[in-house]
Amino acid sequence: MVTYSDILAARKRINGRVARTELLPSTVRDARLKLECRQPLGSFKIRGALSKISSLTATQRAAGVIAVSSGNHGAGVSLAARLEGISKAKVYVPAATPKAKTDKIAKYGAEVVRVGDSYDACHAIAEAAAKESGMTMIDPCSDLEVIAGQGTIGLEICEDWPKVDVILVPIGGGGLVTGIAVAAKRLSPDIKVIGVQTAACPAMAASIRDNVCHLEYDTVGDTVCDALVGGVGEIPFAMRDVIDDVLVVEEADIRAAVRSLVLGDHVVAEGAGAVGVAAYDQNIALFEGKNVAIVISGGNIDGGLLAAILTE
């Protein structure tokens, strides 16, 4: 289980090495936006990756690190490895991962390995490679130090806005929402932390419904939320009680949220980063009279996709 003390320890390790992102009022809706899309890598993932890699032993550092990623986590691992002086880093990505994301991974020195026709298939291959090589697997959603690093976002939101009532958080594997919830509920016990998933792959919603940890979960149809596909992590599922609710939003509403963020707030968000805005817009009555913070988790959207969304 991830504790508040773990999150404080993570903050000490990464403090000053990642951005303390802005929590800005939206000009379009009555909510504030936590702009993790404005991290230097364009994603919150650097927090967890650096938290984990900075905790490794000398032996683990020498063996190197390996990760599986749809893009953002891989870029975080690549940069964190460079910052920590680890020369051997591999990132496995699904074959269909956008070039904009793989270019960012490679930029910081990690070797990119494209394999598998889905996130879950890629994960299985990467996990086997880690066991065979002795490299440390940096799991994006079910690792204590990674989740603790993501939890520093919750600390910042509550410190910057003590009156916050609700935090909307994207859910893929569940590490981000788990870390934020642990931190936020310690600082503000009455706060509600609500996760948001795409209808194309609602793995956490299904896991809670079925009371089964769906480690793998199929994606149905096309999605602009490549960072949110795949199954749920074991730690987030075990700690699911810290999540107050999970809302599921449609792809069309996510695309509309991406467009609204650009045109209304001048914020560039990828689909996965915009799901909280989609949930807010589709459930306005639920948040009436509440101080709502929406985590915009990433901004690494493919240029062609963004252009298509803006002209819809």
C-alpha positions in Angstrom: 0.0 0.0 0.0 1.1 3.5 -0.8 1.2 5.9 2.2 1.3 9.6 2.8 4.8 9.2 4.1 5.8 7.5 0.8 4.6 10.6 -1.1 6.5 13.0 1.2 9.6 10.9 0.6 9.1 11.0 -3.1 8.7 14.7 -3.1 12.0 15.0 -1.3 13.7 13.0 -4.0 12.2 14.9 -6.9 11.8 18.3 -5.5 13.3 21.0 -7.8 13.9 18.4 -10.5 10.3 18.5 -11.9 8.0 21.4 -12.4 5.5 22.5 -9.8 2.8 23.0 -12.4 0.2 25.8 -12.3 -3.4 25.3 -11.1 -5.2 27.9 -13.2 -8.9 28.9 -13.4 -10.5 27.8 -16.7 -11.9 30.6 -18.8 -14.6 28.2 -20.1 -15.9 26.4 -17.1 -16.1 26.9 -13.3 -13.1 24.8 -12.4 -9.4 25.0 -12.2 -6.9 23.1 -14.4 -3.8 21.4 -13.0 -1.6 21.7 -16.0 0.7 18.7 -15.9 0.7 19.0 -19.7 3.2 21.8 -19.1 5.8 19.6 -17.5 9.0 19.8 -19.5 8.1 16.4 -21.0 4.5 17.4 -21.5 3.2 14.8 -19.0 3.0 14.0 -15.3 4.9 10.8 -15.8 8.3 12.3 -15.1 7.2 12.5 -11.4 6.8 8.8 -10.9 9.7 7.7 -13.1 12.2 10.0 -11.4 10.8 9.0 -7.9 11.4 5.3 -8.7 14.7 5.6 -10.5 16.2 7.9 -7.9 15.5 5.2 -5.3 17.4 2.4 -7.0 20.4 0.7 -5.5 23.9 0.9 -7.2 23.4 -2.7 -8.3 20.1 -2.0 -9.9 21.5 1.1 -11.6 24.3 -0.9 -13.2 21.9 -3.5 -14.6 19.7 -0.7 -16.2 16.0 -0.1 -16.4 13.2 -1.2 -18.7 9.7 0.1 -19.1 6.6 -0.5 -21.2 4.7 2.6 -22.3 2.3 4.1 -24.8 4.7 7.1 -24.8 4.6 9.4 -21.8 5.8 7.0 -19.2 8.6 5.9 -21.5 9.7 9.5 -22.0 9.7 10.0 -18.2 11.8 6.9 -17.7 14.2 7.9 -20.5 14.8 11.4 -19.0 14.9 10.1 -15.4 17.6 7.5 -16.4 19.6 10.3 -18.0 19.3 12.5 -14.9 20.4 9.7 -12.7 23.3 8.7 -14.9 21.9 5.3 -15.9 23.2 4.5 -19.4 21.2 1.3 -20.1 17.5 2.0 -20.6 14.9 0.3 -22.8 11.3 1.3 -23.5 8.9 -1.1 -25.1 6.0 0.5 -26.9 3.0 -0.9 -28.7 3.5 -0.9 -32.5 0.9 1.8 -33.1 2.3 4.4 -30.6 2.4 7.9 -32.2 5.8 9.0 -33.6 5.6 12.2 -31.5 5.8 10.1 -28.4 8.5 7.7 -29.5 10.7 10.5 -30.7 10.5 12.1 -27.2 11.5 8.8 -25.6 14.5 8.4 -28.0 15.6 12.0 -27.5 16.7 11.4 -23.9 18.7 8.3 -24.7 16.5 5.2 -24.1 16.3 2.5 -26.8 12.8 2.3 -28.2 11.5 -1.2 -29.0 8.2 -1.3 -30.9 6.4 -4.6 -30.3 2.9 -6.0 -29.9 -0.5 -5.0 -31.3 -1.8 -3.8 -28.0 -0.6 -2.4 -24.7 -1.2 -5.6 -22.8 0.7 -7.7 -25.4 3.6 -5.2 -25.3 3.6 -5.4 -21.5 3.9 -9.1 -21.5 6.9 -9.0 -23.8 8.6 -6.3 -21.8 8.0 -8.1 -18.6 9.7 -11.3 -20.0 12.6 -9.2 -21.2 13.1 -7.7 -17.8 13.2 -11.1 -16.1 15.7 -12.4 -18.6 18.0 -9.4 -18.6 18.0 -8.6 -14.9 17.0 -5.0 -15.6 14.6 -3.2 -13.2 11.1 -2.9 -14.6 9.7 0.6 -14.0 6.0 -0.2 -13.9 3.8 2.8 -14.8 0.9 2.1 -12.5 1.7 -0.6 -9.9 4.9 0.4 -8.2 5.0 2.0 -4.8 7.7 4.7 -5.6 6.1 5.5 -9.0 2.7 6.0 -7.5 4.2 8.0 -4.7 5.8 10.3 -7.2 2.5 10.9 -9.0 0.9 11.6 -5.6 2.9 14.8 -5.3 0.3 16.3 -7.7 -2.2 15.9 -4.9 0.0 17.7 -2.5 0.4 20.6 -4.8 -3.4 20.9 -5.6 -4.4 20.9 -1.9 -1.6 23.3 -0.9 -2.4 25.8 -3.7 -6.2 25.5 -3.2 -7.1 24.5 0.3 -10.8 24.9 -0.5 -10.8 22.3 -3.3 -13.8 19.9 -3.0 -13.4 17.6 -5.9 -10.4 16.4 -8.1 -11.1 14.8 -11.4 -8.2 12.5 -12.5 -7.7 10.4 -15.7 -7.4 6.7 -15.1 -5.5 4.2 -17.2 -3.8 1.7 -14.9 -4.7 3.7 -11.8 -1.4 4.9 -10.4 -2.1 8.6 -10.9 -5.5 8.6 -9.3 -4.3 6.4 -6.4 -1.3 8.6 -5.5 -3.4 11.8 -5.8 -6.1 10.4 -3.6 -3.8 9.3 -0.8 -2.2 12.7 -0.7 -5.3 14.8 -1.0 -7.4 12.8 1.5 -4.6 13.2 4.1 -4.6 17.0 3.7 -8.3 17.4 3.2 -10.3 14.3 4.5 -13.6 15.4 3.0 -12.3 15.8 -0.5 -13.7 13.7 -3.3 -11.3 12.2 -5.9 -13.1 11.0 -9.0 -11.4 9.0 -11.7 -12.3 9.3 -15.4 -12.0 6.7 -18.1 -12.7 6.4 -21.8 -15.6 4.2 -22.8 -13.2 2.5 -25.2 -11.3 0.9 -22.3 -13.0 1.3 -18.9 -10.8 -1.2 -17.1 -11.0 0.3 -13.6 -14.7 0.8 -13.8 -15.1 -2.8 -14.8 -12.7 -4.0 -12.1 -14.7 -2.2 -9.4 -18.0 -3.5 -10.8 -16.7 -7.1 -11.1 -14.6 -7.0 -7.9 -11.8 -8.5 -10.0 -8.5 -6.9 -11.0 -8.6 -6.8 -14.8 -4.8 -6.8 -15.4 -5.6 -6.9 -19.1 -8.6 -5.3 -20.8 -9.6 -5.0 -24.4 -10.0 -1.7 -26.2 -13.2 -1.4 -28.2 -13.0 0.7 -31.3 -10.7 3.7 -32.0 -9.6 5.9 -29.2 -7.7 9.2 -28.9 -6.7 8.1 -25.4 -3.8 5.7 -26.2 -2.3 6.5 -22.7 -5.4 5.1 -21.0 -5.7 1.7 -22.6 -4.9 -1.6 -21.1 -5.6 -3.2 -17.7 -5.5 -2.0 -14.1 -2.5 -2.2 -11.8 -2.6 -4.5 -8.8 -1.8 -1.8 -6.2 -4.4 0.7 -7.6 -7.0 -2.1 -7.5 -6.1 -3.1 -4.0 -6.4 0.6 -3.0 -9.6 1.2 -5.0 -11.4 2.4 -1.9 -9.5 5.7 -2.0 -11.3 6.5 -5.3 -14.8 8.0 -4.6 -16.2 7.3 -8.1 -15.3 6.5 -11.7 -16.9 8.3 -14.6 -16.8 6.9 -18.1 -16.9 9.3 -21.0 -17.4 8.8 -24.7 -14.7 9.4 -27.4 -16.8 12.2 -29.1 -16.9 14.1 -25.8 -13.2 13.7 -25.2 -12.5 15.1 -28.7 -14.8 18.0 -27.9 -12.9 18.6 -24.6 -9.5 18.7 -26.5 -11.0 21.2 -28.8 -12.5 23.3 -26.0 -9.2 23.4 -24.1 -7.3 24.7 -27.1 -9.9 27.2 -28.3 -11.2 28.4 -24.9 -8.3 28.0 -22.4 -5.3 27.9 -24.9 -4.2 24.6 -23.3 -3.0 21.8 -25.6 -4.0 18.5 -24.1 -3.8 14.9 -25.5 -7.0 12.9 -25.4 -6.0 11.1 -22.2 -5.3 14.5 -20.6 -8.7 15.9 -21.5 -11.0 13.2 -20.1 -11.5 15.1 -16.9 -12.8 18.1 -18.8 -15.1 15.8 -20.8 -16.4 14.3 -17.5 -17.0 17.8 -16.1 -18.9 19.0 -19.2 -21.1 15.9 -19.3 -21.9 16.0 -15.6 -22.2 19.7 -14.8 -25.0 19.3 -12.3 -22.9 16.9 -10.3 -20.3 19.6 -9.7 -22.6 22.6 -9.1 -21.4 24.6 -6.1 -18.2 22.6 -5.8 -14.6 23.8 -6.1 -13.4 21.4 -8.8 -9.8 20.8 -9.9 -9.2 18.9 -13.2 -5.9 17.2 -13.8 -4.7 17.8 -17.4 -2.3 14.9 -17.3 -0.5 15.3 -20.7 -0.2 17.4 -23.8 1.7 15.2 -26.2 -0.9 15.0 -28.9 -0.1 14.1 -32.5 -0.2 17.2 -34.7 -2.3 15.6 -37.4 -4.8 14.4 -34.8 -5.0 17.8 -33.2 -5.6 19.5 -36.5 -8.4 17.0 -37.3 -10.1 17.6 -34.0 -9.9 21.3 -34.3 -11.7 21.2 -37.7 -14.5 18.9 -36.6 
